[in-house]
Amino acid sequence: QRKPVARAAEPEPAPAGQGVQHIDPALCQVEYQPLSPARGLRAGQWAQRLRLRQSAQQAQGQLRADIADAARRAGTLATLDRISITRALAAISAQRAAGRIVRIQVEVDVASIIDPGFIGFLESTLPPALRPDAALVLELDTEALIEHQAVVRPVLDRLRGLGVQLCV
Protein backbone atom coordinates (compact mmCIF):
# COMPACT_ATOMS: atom_id res chain seq x y z
CA GLN A 1 0.00 0.00 0.00
CA ARG A 2 1.35 3.39 -1.03
CA LYS A 3 1.61 6.30 1.31
CA PRO A 4 0.18 9.59 0.02
CA VAL A 5 2.87 11.98 -1.14
CA ALA A 6 2.66 15.41 0.42
CA ARG A 7 2.45 18.11 -2.23
CA ALA A 8 2.99 21.77 -1.80
CA ALA A 9 -0.19 23.68 -2.31
CA GLU A 10 -0.20 25.42 -5.64
CA PRO A 11 -0.97 29.10 -5.38
CA GLU A 12 -4.37 29.97 -6.72
CA PRO A 13 -4.39 32.51 -9.51
CA ALA A 14 -5.40 35.98 -8.42
CA PRO A 15 -8.75 37.18 -9.70
CA ALA A 16 -8.57 39.54 -12.65
CA GLY A 17 -8.03 43.10 -11.55
CA GLN A 18 -7.06 42.30 -7.96
CA GLY A 19 -3.62 43.89 -8.37
CA VAL A 20 -5.01 47.24 -9.48
CA GLN A 21 -5.70 48.45 -5.94
CA HIS A 22 -2.03 49.12 -5.13
CA ILE A 23 0.12 49.10 -8.24
CA ASP A 24 3.75 48.09 -7.96
CA PRO A 25 5.57 49.48 -11.04
CA ALA A 26 7.96 46.52 -10.83
CA LEU A 27 5.04 44.25 -11.78
CA CYS A 28 4.23 46.25 -14.91
CA GLN A 29 5.66 44.90 -18.15
CA VAL A 30 5.54 46.43 -21.60
CA GLU A 31 5.44 44.71 -24.96
CA TYR A 32 6.06 46.28 -28.34
CA GLN A 33 4.21 45.46 -31.52
CA PRO A 34 5.43 46.91 -34.82
CA LEU A 35 2.95 49.10 -36.70
CA SER A 36 2.74 49.30 -40.48
CA PRO A 37 4.96 52.13 -41.65
CA ALA A 38 3.22 55.13 -43.15
CA ARG A 39 4.35 56.33 -46.56
CA GLY A 40 7.52 58.35 -46.30
CA LEU A 41 7.93 57.76 -42.58
CA ARG A 42 11.56 57.58 -41.47
CA ALA A 43 10.95 56.34 -37.92
CA GLY A 44 10.10 52.82 -36.86
CA GLN A 45 6.61 52.74 -35.34
CA TRP A 46 5.67 50.58 -32.39
CA ALA A 47 2.56 50.12 -30.29
CA GLN A 48 3.36 49.63 -26.63
CA ARG A 49 1.04 47.40 -24.64
CA LEU A 50 1.12 47.32 -20.86
CA ARG A 51 0.72 44.11 -18.89
CA LEU A 52 0.24 43.97 -15.13
CA ARG A 53 1.31 40.91 -13.17
CA GLN A 54 -0.45 40.14 -9.89
CA SER A 55 2.78 38.93 -8.27
CA ALA A 56 6.44 38.50 -9.09
CA GLN A 57 5.84 34.75 -9.55
CA GLN A 58 3.26 35.26 -12.29
CA ALA A 59 4.96 34.67 -15.63
CA GLN A 60 2.67 36.67 -17.88
CA GLY A 61 0.61 39.67 -16.94
CA GLN A 62 -2.89 40.72 -17.79
CA LEU A 63 -3.32 43.16 -20.64
CA ARG A 64 -4.26 46.72 -19.81
CA ALA A 65 -7.57 46.23 -21.65
CA ASP A 66 -8.44 43.33 -19.33
CA ILE A 67 -7.93 45.35 -16.16
CA ALA A 68 -8.85 48.89 -17.31
CA ASP A 69 -12.37 48.83 -15.84
CA ALA A 70 -11.16 47.48 -12.49
CA ALA A 71 -8.34 50.04 -12.43
CA ARG A 72 -10.79 52.82 -13.28
CA ARG A 73 -13.03 51.77 -10.37
CA ALA A 74 -10.00 51.54 -8.06
CA GLY A 75 -8.76 54.97 -9.15
CA THR A 76 -5.43 53.62 -10.40
CA LEU A 77 -5.86 53.74 -14.18
CA ALA A 78 -4.08 57.11 -14.37
CA THR A 79 -1.13 55.51 -12.52
CA LEU A 80 -0.99 52.69 -15.09
CA ASP A 81 -1.14 55.21 -17.92
CA ARG A 82 1.68 57.26 -16.41
CA ILE A 83 3.81 54.13 -16.00
CA SER A 84 3.17 53.31 -19.67
CA ILE A 85 4.20 56.78 -20.79
CA THR A 86 7.31 56.75 -18.61
CA ARG A 87 8.37 53.37 -20.03
CA ALA A 88 7.70 54.51 -23.59
CA LEU A 89 9.77 57.66 -23.14
CA ALA A 90 12.62 55.61 -21.65
CA ALA A 91 12.52 53.28 -24.68
CA ILE A 92 12.46 56.22 -27.10
CA SER A 93 15.43 57.83 -25.33
CA ALA A 94 17.39 54.55 -25.35
CA GLN A 95 16.73 54.06 -29.06
CA ARG A 96 17.68 57.67 -29.76
CA ALA A 97 20.96 57.19 -27.83
CA ALA A 98 21.66 54.14 -30.02
CA GLY A 99 21.16 56.27 -33.15
CA ARG A 100 17.72 54.93 -34.07
CA ILE A 101 14.60 57.03 -34.51
CA VAL A 102 11.40 55.42 -33.26
CA ARG A 103 7.84 56.46 -32.59
CA ILE A 104 5.91 54.67 -29.85
CA GLN A 105 2.13 54.65 -29.57
CA VAL A 106 0.73 54.28 -26.05
CA GLU A 107 -2.90 53.61 -25.14
CA VAL A 108 -4.10 56.17 -22.59
CA ASP A 109 -7.51 56.73 -21.04
CA VAL A 110 -9.20 60.07 -21.73
CA ALA A 111 -9.81 60.43 -17.98
CA SER A 112 -6.04 60.24 -17.48
CA ILE A 113 -5.27 63.12 -19.83
CA ILE A 114 -7.93 65.41 -18.35
CA ASP A 115 -6.63 64.73 -14.86
CA PRO A 116 -5.38 68.12 -13.54
CA GLY A 117 -1.86 66.81 -12.91
CA PHE A 118 -1.38 65.05 -16.26
CA ILE A 119 0.01 67.94 -18.31
CA GLY A 120 2.44 68.85 -15.50
CA PHE A 121 3.52 65.21 -15.32
CA LEU A 122 4.09 65.09 -19.07
CA GLU A 123 5.95 68.41 -19.14
CA SER A 124 8.31 67.18 -16.41
CA THR A 125 8.74 63.70 -17.91
CA LEU A 126 9.01 64.45 -21.62
CA PRO A 127 12.62 65.33 -22.49
CA PRO A 128 12.85 68.56 -24.51
CA ALA A 129 14.81 66.72 -27.22
CA LEU A 130 11.80 64.48 -27.92
CA ARG A 131 9.22 67.27 -28.10
CA PRO A 132 9.54 68.61 -31.63
CA ASP A 133 9.37 65.31 -33.53
CA ALA A 134 6.31 63.62 -32.00
CA ALA A 135 8.18 60.49 -30.95
CA LEU A 136 5.35 59.80 -28.46
CA VAL A 137 1.86 59.06 -29.78
CA LEU A 138 -1.08 58.81 -27.39
CA GLU A 139 -3.85 56.44 -28.49
CA LEU A 140 -7.24 57.69 -27.26
CA ASP A 141 -10.77 56.30 -27.50
CA THR A 142 -12.76 58.28 -30.09
CA GLU A 143 -16.11 57.96 -28.31
CA ALA A 144 -14.64 59.18 -25.03
CA LEU A 145 -13.04 62.13 -26.82
CA ILE A 146 -16.36 63.12 -28.36
CA GLU A 147 -18.17 62.67 -25.06
CA HIS A 148 -15.72 64.92 -23.18
CA GLN A 149 -14.73 67.24 -26.02
CA ALA A 150 -15.33 70.50 -24.12
CA VAL A 151 -12.87 69.45 -21.40
CA VAL A 152 -10.46 67.60 -23.68
CA ARG A 153 -9.93 70.27 -26.36
CA PRO A 154 -7.60 72.55 -24.32
CA VAL A 155 -5.62 69.51 -23.15
CA LEU A 156 -5.18 68.29 -26.73
CA ASP A 157 -3.90 71.73 -27.74
CA ARG A 158 -1.32 71.61 -24.94
CA LEU A 159 -0.30 68.07 -25.93
CA ARG A 160 0.28 69.19 -29.52
CA GLY A 161 2.37 72.07 -28.18
CA LEU A 162 4.56 69.50 -26.44
CA GLY A 163 5.04 67.62 -29.72
CA VAL A 164 2.84 64.69 -28.68
CA GLN A 165 0.88 63.13 -31.54
CA LEU A 166 -2.60 61.75 -31.07
CA CYS A 167 -4.19 58.62 -32.50
CA VAL A 168 -7.95 58.17 -32.13
C-alpha positions in Angstrom: 0.0 0.0 0.0 1.4 3.4 -1.0 1.6 6.3 1.3 0.2 9.6 0.0 2.9 12.0 -1.1 2.7 15.4 0.4 2.5 18.1 -2.2 3.0 21.8 -1.8 -0.2 23.7 -2.3 -0.2 25.4 -5.6 -1.0 29.1 -5.4 -4.4 30.0 -6.7 -4.4 32.5 -9.5 -5.4 36.0 -8.4 -8.7 37.2 -9.7 -8.6 39.5 -12.7 -8.0 43.1 -11.5 -7.1 42.3 -8.0 -3.6 43.9 -8.4 -5.0 47.2 -9.5 -5.7 48.4 -5.9 -2.0 49.1 -5.1 0.1 49.1 -8.2 3.7 48.1 -8.0 5.6 49.5 -11.0 8.0 46.5 -10.8 5.0 44.2 -11.8 4.2 46.3 -14.9 5.7 44.9 -18.1 5.5 46.4 -21.6 5.4 44.7 -25.0 6.1 46.3 -28.3 4.2 45.5 -31.5 5.4 46.9 -34.8 2.9 49.1 -36.7 2.7 49.3 -40.5 5.0 52.1 -41.7 3.2 55.1 -43.1 4.3 56.3 -46.6 7.5 58.3 -46.3 7.9 57.8 -42.6 11.6 57.6 -41.5 10.9 56.3 -37.9 10.1 52.8 -36.9 6.6 52.7 -35.3 5.7 50.6 -32.4 2.6 50.1 -30.3 3.4 49.6 -26.6 1.0 47.4 -24.6 1.1 47.3 -20.9 0.7 44.1 -18.9 0.2 44.0 -15.1 1.3 40.9 -13.2 -0.5 40.1 -9.9 2.8 38.9 -8.3 6.4 38.5 -9.1 5.8 34.7 -9.5 3.3 35.3 -12.3 5.0 34.7 -15.6 2.7 36.7 -17.9 0.6 39.7 -16.9 -2.9 40.7 -17.8 -3.3 43.2 -20.6 -4.3 46.7 -19.8 -7.6 46.2 -21.7 -8.4 43.3 -19.3 -7.9 45.3 -16.2 -8.8 48.9 -17.3 -12.4 48.8 -15.8 -11.2 47.5 -12.5 -8.3 50.0 -12.4 -10.8 52.8 -13.3 -13.0 51.8 -10.4 -10.0 51.5 -8.1 -8.8 55.0 -9.2 -5.4 53.6 -10.4 -5.9 53.7 -14.2 -4.1 57.1 -14.4 -1.1 55.5 -12.5 -1.0 52.7 -15.1 -1.1 55.2 -17.9 1.7 57.3 -16.4 3.8 54.1 -16.0 3.2 53.3 -19.7 4.2 56.8 -20.8 7.3 56.7 -18.6 8.4 53.4 -20.0 7.7 54.5 -23.6 9.8 57.7 -23.1 12.6 55.6 -21.7 12.5 53.3 -24.7 12.5 56.2 -27.1 15.4 57.8 -25.3 17.4 54.6 -25.3 16.7 54.1 -29.1 17.7 57.7 -29.8 21.0 57.2 -27.8 21.7 54.1 -30.0 21.2 56.3 -33.2 17.7 54.9 -34.1 14.6 57.0 -34.5 11.4 55.4 -33.3 7.8 56.5 -32.6 5.9 54.7 -29.9 2.1 54.7 -29.6 0.7 54.3 -26.0 -2.9 53.6 -25.1 -4.1 56.2 -22.6 -7.5 56.7 -21.0 -9.2 60.1 -21.7 -9.8 60.4 -18.0 -6.0 60.2 -17.5 -5.3 63.1 -19.8 -7.9 65.4 -18.4 -6.6 64.7 -14.9 -5.4 68.1 -13.5 -1.9 66.8 -12.9 -1.4 65.1 -16.3 0.0 67.9 -18.3 2.4 68.9 -15.5 3.5 65.2 -15.3 4.1 65.1 -19.1 6.0 68.4 -19.1 8.3 67.2 -16.4 8.7 63.7 -17.9 9.0 64.5 -21.6 12.6 65.3 -22.5 12.8 68.6 -24.5 14.8 66.7 -27.2 11.8 64.5 -27.9 9.2 67.3 -28.1 9.5 68.6 -31.6 9.4 65.3 -33.5 6.3 63.6 -32.0 8.2 60.5 -30.9 5.4 59.8 -28.5 1.9 59.1 -29.8 -1.1 58.8 -27.4 -3.8 56.4 -28.5 -7.2 57.7 -27.3 -10.8 56.3 -27.5 -12.8 58.3 -30.1 -16.1 58.0 -28.3 -14.6 59.2 -25.0 -13.0 62.1 -26.8 -16.4 63.1 -28.4 -18.2 62.7 -25.1 -15.7 64.9 -23.2 -14.7 67.2 -26.0 -15.3 70.5 -24.1 -12.9 69.5 -21.4 -10.5 67.6 -23.7 -9.9 70.3 -26.4 -7.6 72.5 -24.3 -5.6 69.5 -23.1 -5.2 68.3 -26.7 -3.9 71.7 -27.7 -1.3 71.6 -24.9 -0.3 68.1 -25.9 0.3 69.2 -29.5 2.4 72.1 -28.2 4.6 69.5 -26.4 5.0 67.6 -29.7 2.8 64.7 -28.7 0.9 63.1 -31.5 -2.6 61.7 -31.1 -4.2 58.6 -32.5 -7.9 58.2 -32.1 
